[in-house]
Amino acid sequence: MKDSGNDSGARSGKAAKDQREARLKLALRENLKRRKSQAKERADFASGTDDVGRGRDSGEESPGK
């Protein structure tokens, strides 16, 4: 009788482990998406400020000068 109890315990343990792994996979995937999005925003922001800075410092005189 103990053998049948151990089987169900092993099955529920395996199911719980599988559920945990699925949750962790999802969390890691969402974290990666968030980090990629943040990196892209930082890159876009950095390139945007560099373009403005280069336009001002390019040595060209403004029409008003």
ABEGO torsion letter per residue (X at the ends): XAAAAAAAAAAAAAAAAAAAAAAAAAAAAAAAAAAAAAAAAAAAAAAAAAAAAAAAAAGBBBAAX
